[in-house]
Amino acid sequence: MGTKDLKFNSKTIHGGQYPDKAYGAVMPPIYQTSTYAQTTPGGHKGFVYSRSANPTRSALENALASIENGQYGLAFASGLAAIDAVIKLLNPGDEVVCTNDLYGGSYRLFKRIFSKYGIVFHFVDMQVPGNLEHYINKRTKLIWVETPTNPMMKIIDIKAVAAIAKKYQMLFVVDNTFATPYLQQPLDLGADIVMHSATKYLGGHSDVVAGGLIVKGKALADRLYFIQNASGAVCGPMDSFLVLRGIKTLHVRMQRHCENASYVANYLNKHPKIQHVYWPGFKDHQNHDIAKEQMKEFGGMISFIPKGSNIDETIRIVEKLKLFTLAESLGGVESLVGHPASMSHAGIPKEEREKVGVLDELIRLSVGIEDKDDLLADLEQALM
Ligand SMILES: *Cc1c(COP(=O)(O)O)cnc(C)c1O
């Protein structure tokens, strides 16, 4: 049976994988080589030069395609390198409509790099998908969606946005970093491209920076492969191996991330020193219904604002947490705490940030897979 027919929890382990052809190694070897011997000019075994293709990277690319229900995967040196490749599909004068509550690095790449080359970006609240139609004109070529959004945990209706993208014949990209294919599979909901910062949940162990793109059609895959090879920001063999190893436990880790995050969110929600908790699992979250429909569970990310909206209190809490390490990034087995205004979202001007709710007082948690009682105890002592 082909690995296409497997259930998700088997695809993470077997999807697109086969024992190594040389010695039958079950895990793909780390082919730490830049080039490959040819018997005669052009006489090679499918690999010529490692920017163009490398067997370890190919194994990862096959795994990425499998877990997202795509046909083609491309692995990059970072999530931003993957985003960079997508925007290079466009030409000067083309326009993009993106969610307004966006990863800070994506915003910076769009506004500070690609705007210089004449590509125009509109940042729009897509909680009501119809809103984005006001920004569409004949130059609009691409819609970029993050859901859940980072760090405000808004949920965007992927199917509804896909219908609009189809109506106007635009490419539709979903950054699936926060949800992972364990929770939602955007290609099945109508997206054309899924993008990942594999640095986060796919890698899952905070030991690698990598990115990925997954698509269904060959024509689009070929265009992206051309850009990947021409621009060269490929995922190295060692990094490919690490992400591949991470993916094998994605389903088990995600289950525990979601379970622990649910405990933490409910604990914070009842805490007298907390003003507001942003987590799509709450019945009164403004997008709870669509979250329930398009996601399997509600993910491992939570944001909150301490009572009194006081920046000193925010700093005090993030410094006092011990098990939650104060650090950039998310999605690793260990719990992290972040201060978006000065860390992940520092690249966005304060007025822009605050328009979407990223206040200086906001704290973001990446809930890890430690024992939940230890996590609650750490929050308890920090909030005291
Ligand atoms: C981290 C992140 C990125 C960027 O990925 P890198 O691997 O850091 O380049 C893009 N989108 C989201 C949602 C992220 O969290």
The ligand as an SDF file (V2000), in Angstrom:
LIG
                    3D

 15 15  0  0  0  0  0  0  0  0999 V2000
    8.8220   31.8140   12.9410 C   0  0  0  0  0  0  0  0  0  0  0  0
    7.7480   32.0810   11.9730 C   0  0  0  0  0  0  0  0  0  0  0  0
    8.0440   32.4080   10.6480 C   0  0  0  0  0  0  0  0  0  0  0  0
    9.4580   32.5800   10.1490 C   0  0  0  0  0  0  0  0  0  0  0  0
   10.1660   31.3820   10.1610 O   0  0  0  0  0  0  0  0  0  0  0  0
   11.7660   31.2760   10.4090 P   0  0  0  0  0  0  0  0  0  0  0  0
   11.9990   29.8250   10.3920 O   0  0  0  0  0  0  0  0  0  0  0  0
   12.0430   31.9440   11.7190 O   0  0  0  0  0  0  0  0  0  0  0  0
   12.4110   32.0010    9.2770 O   0  0  0  0  0  0  0  0  0  0  0  0
    6.9680   32.6060    9.7840 C   0  0  0  0  0  0  0  0  0  0  0  0
    5.6860   32.5010   10.2020 N   0  0  0  0  0  0  0  0  0  0  0  0
    5.3800   32.1830   11.4770 C   0  0  0  0  0  0  0  0  0  0  0  0
    3.9540   32.0750   11.8680 C   0  0  0  0  0  0  0  0  0  0  0  0
    6.3910   31.9720   12.4040 C   0  0  0  0  0  0  0  0  0  0  0  0
    6.0630   31.6940   13.6740 O   0  0  0  0  0  0  0  0  0  0  0  0
  1  2  1  0
  2  3  1  0
  2 14  2  0
  3  4  1  0
  3 10  2  0
  4  5  1  0
  5  6  1  0
  6  7  2  0
  6  8  1  0
  6  9  1  0
 10 11  1  0
 11 12  2  0
 12 13  1  0
 12 14  1  0
 14 15  1  0
M  END
$$$$
